[in-house]
Amino acid sequence: MASKVFAAIDVGSNELSMKVYEITPKKGAREIDYVNSTVELGSDTYNSGRITEDSIMKVCEILNKFRRKMREYDVREYKAYASSAVREAENSVMVLERIKQHTGIDVSVLSNSEQRFMNYKAYAAKSKFEDADTKNRALLDIGAGSLQISIFDKQNLIQTQNLPIGAVRIRDYLAKYGADTVALENIMEEFVSNFIEEFRNLFINDKDIKSIIAIGDGIANLKKVGPELNITDKITRDQFRVLYHKVVETTPEVLSEKYGVPYERATLMLPMAIIYQSFLDNSRAEDIITPDVTFCDGIVADYMDKNGTLLLNKNFDEDIIASANSIAKKYKVNRKHTQNVTQNALDIFDSFKSVHGLGRRERLQLQIAAMLHSCGKFVNMNEGTMMSYHIIMSTEILGLSHKEREEIANIVKFNEYYLPSQTKAQVSLMTADYMKVAKLASILRLADVLDKSHRQKISDMKFSFKDYVLTMTVDTLNDITLEAGVFKTKTELFRKVFGVKPVLKQKRGL
């Protein structure tokens, strides 16, 4: 592949930014230009629920400037994403259409989990996991509207949670108190600590967090406050305490003037400092690692990952699976049963790829659906399937879009429930793809009944596909009368969806 010029555009909650990169096969992405401009979209949305006309016009004006900059570099490919401020706005659809009409730029809205996953990819691409042997790190991604905390053991994601304490949201929510800086600091500290302490009690427990990884622009601005500390890419506990007190004792106006931080960003330094300090106080972290990556870096890392050009030996699907696994663990699923169902589902999926026409991403969705199909039994044994549906719908899975998560929830739901016609099902499916749900639910049904007894009698299957008959031959001495009997009652959806008849055969019986 020859080198290409790529632009990443972030329609953020308090500023719009664009980075232009040169991408080459051997060196990866090299930043060649960066432009940004402040627009307080987050204040609009978090205070009134809508993005104002004035803000829409400013966004269009800035994006047109970005468009001209892209022409200067002959940019042929770009990705433009908006996050929480646009996502949560009542008029988001109209805002996106106005942007398209006035600038020609297509802006896509990301779910929270997609955005945070891109930031994680940026960190992974920059660090290349050079210190991958380090145990128990917490990645803190402070956005305008929320905070994402992800806990890693070495390279493995073991927990991630989203808390509604973003920098802009905190600043605007508490500004109404009109207190002086010190009093405001006390109010903010109490407000933030409540969330951090709950997270610690629920998810950190006895985990010995060694380091914090700080993602985003905010930490770079905080580092500017302590030039005498000679901070590079790591801030010790003691150094951060110095930065913290400086921010607490200094007004945004002075921070902006003295340290060259744009005023709007200076107003966010106090809530950000409080979040970091609160996490330090509620963990044993020794330092804060500052990789200096932004969301634009996440956009280009995601683009390269999907195009197979990211110079990193890392399968990010494993992190999505790990995120789902933490949910399964939380709801105490029957581990042996779900592992058996998951493997059977993936084996069936792989056995007739030429017929179902589904790809890697759909296989991943099936895997997660199998892992979580029984998590709702923790809530209600009699309504386990519906409880599983609601748990999945209300729980973010890092790296999945809202639509993908909605599809997984419906795959689990229609594993047990009757799947109505597309017209009748559309209301409950919302944005989910009907045929994708139907195909994957029909596969999950077969995989689930193969372990109806929950005793893992069937674990070694061989497949043959001929004349639209999928034969599953089981090599086992176990009595599979229960599984074989129920299997016959669960094949109808599979036959309707694929036009394929599934047949279960036992090679060796008792």
DOFIMI-163981 format. One record per residue (C-alpha): x, y, z. Coordinates in pm, whole numbers, plus 50000, padded with zeros to 5 digits. Example, Ala and Ser with C-alpha at 12.3 -4.5 7.8 and 13.67 -1.06 7.14 Angstrom:
# DOFIMI-163981
512304955050780513674989450714
# end
This chain:
# DOFIMI-163981
500005000050000501325034449907501145062250163497835079950205496675111450378493815106550623491855131350836490245123851172487545148151288486235149451644482975168551695483475169652069481425182852356483535213752415485625216652099485955205051740489335191551638490935176151332494225158351286495715150650946497895119550923500175103850670499705066050682502455043250548502755005250561506035004950755505705034750987501965035751049500295069451114502315101551142500525133451248501235161751005498705188251114496315196151397493595222551417490915228451677488275253651780486035256952085482255252352073480445243852396478005217952258478055199452589476755229552781473845231952537472875195452567473505189652936471635221353038468745223952790468685190452612469175206652270471985221052061471245257651992470985273851650474025295151726476105264351809474985246451491476125276051281479495277051461479995239751404479275243451032481655273051007484465253751175483885222250970484035242550650487455254950764488435218850825487205210250476489475236750324492405223350526491655188350395491835201450039495265216350111496565181750196494565164149924492805142650183490845114950009489595096350315488325108950648486195098550943484145123451144482525113451472480355130251732479925117752086477795125052392476785161352330475265152851992474185117752093472135130152388470665160952214466955159752132467635175251791470635153551701469165140951371468505176451251471955187851364473665160451162471545168150856472365205350880476065197150902475835175150593473915201750397476205230750486479615213550486479325181150289480895162750583479225130850705479355129651085478515096751255477365094751616479165069351832477855051152134479835057152452481405022452436482535027352074484155060752154485975047552461487135017052269488715039352004490565058452276491805025452412493025015752064494945048552047496675040852376497435005152268498845016951935501065043052098502315022352391502414989452194501974973552537505684977252605504924973752976502344946252927503564926353228502334952853469499344940853666496124959153750496064992553575493105015753559492505034553235490615066953308488995083253007487415116053121484935129152868482715159652875479685140352994481045109453166484035090153297484965055653168487035034353405488565002653261490624978753473493364958153304495424929153432498444929253202496884931252853493534917152964490484939053019488764926153332486254953853413484854985553259482205009553386480825043253281480105069653546478085101653481480815125253602482295141553292484215174153321481675196653146478715180153318480275185153663481355220953591477935231853464475955212253721477805227454015478275262453872474825272153998476145271854355478175303054277480675295454552484275307354563486955284154427487765266554755484105260954846483395248754493486305224754520484795209754836481385205754671482915189954360485085166754568482075153654761480075149654440482835130454257484015109554552480545094854595480775078754250484425068354279483895052454621480905032654491482995020554198485795010454434483444990854660481684973254372484474966554126487964972354266487564955054602490964940254687492574946354347495914963254391495824990554124499434998954037498985027653792496425050453633496495056053257495065090453174493525094052827492615127052660493665163552639492835171953000495865155953158498175174552917496745207653039497165197453403500835189353340501415225153222500665238053572503865222853712506745231553477509175230353769508335193253822509825183353484507025158453420507365137353105505095107353053504485097953417503195117553719503925104554068501405107054352503345135354514503705154354188499995152054118499185164854466501225196154380499325200554052496025194854229496575221954489497715246754224494515241254026492335243654337493955276254445493925293054103491025307253904490415295753544491275330953425494725329453584495305293453472494515303753116496725334653118499665320253313499945285953150498645292452799495575270452831492475282052637489975296252886487235270952810489665242652879490925259953192487375258853333487525220753308490835216453490489315216753839486745188853780489385168153599491935172653877489335162654135488455130753943492095119953921492795128854284489695110554402490745079154218494245081554364492705084954711490525054154654493255031754516496885023154575498005036354239501595048554252501495070953947499555084153649500815074453303500145100953038500405086852684499165120052537496625105052299493435122052186490195109852033491525118751686494345093951752491665068651842489845075151515492935068451303493865037851513490365023651460490515031351088493855013451055492744984151269489704978351049491854980950736494514957450868497254983750872497624989751246501184980451343500244961551658499994924451729496714928151914493254913251861490844939051999487944914551978489504897652280488814929052484485164929152378484914892652482486644900752812484134928652874481264904152816482994878553035483084903153326479304907253291478824869353291480994866653601479044894153776475764875753725477274842053821476414823053504476964785453492480444787353344480664751553214477254754053047477914787452878481344776252758479794745152605476954764452441479384790652312481684765052153478774745951998477314778251858480614788451700481154753551557477694754051396478334789251263481634778451106480214746650954478114763050681479564797650619478874795550248475134794350322474574819650598476734847250450477664861850789481084875250879483544879651164481554906551343478364885751344480334856051476481504877951761477904888251835476854851651846479714844052083478694871752322475024861752304475974826152399478144838452686475324859852829472194840152734471524828453089472814857853296469244868553379468674837853595470614855953864467694880453883464734857353822464924819953755461454819053599462014848853367465684843053300465574849952927463774883252958466024893253246469034884953028467574906752754467164936152991470634931753143472264932652800470164962352689471134982352997474824972453018477464987552793479934963452637483174980852546483674981452170480094974252062477704999351911474255003552062472784986151756475094956151794474264953052163470544955752083470924927551831472714905752087469934911952339467334901252082469334870451981469174859952346465474868652370464474848952060466604819552162463594810952381460724832552258458774829051934460144851651661457204869051488457174882351133459424911651051456494936151048455294925551391458784922951538460044956751422458694976051721460514954251974463644951051759463974989051726467174994451523468254957851521468644939351191465774914151174467484888250953470724889651147468824883851471466824855451313469914837851177471984840151494469064832151726468334800451525471974789451566471934797351939468744776851982470464745651850473644751652050471664757252370469604725252347472754704952283473494710952651469914708852774470974687953073473754712753161476114682953188478204689352876477464655152723478154668752375481474685752315482934669252008480894672951688481694667051325479714684251052478754675250699476694696950467475044681750161471814688449971470814714950227471064690450517473474699450798474384667450980475924670651326477544638051429478254634251799480974610751919479974602852277479084573852505476744595952705472974591552695471774621352492468104611552478467064644652638469184665952406468144646652093464464648952183464474686352248466704692451943463924680451712461554706851853464044735351806464924731751437461964750051281463414785351290466744772551154464954755650860462864786650786465784810850800468394791050607466374765350412468644739550574467554709150775469714702851083470094666251185471684653151505473314618751495475124599151763478104578851647478434557251957475684550752205475404530852523
# end
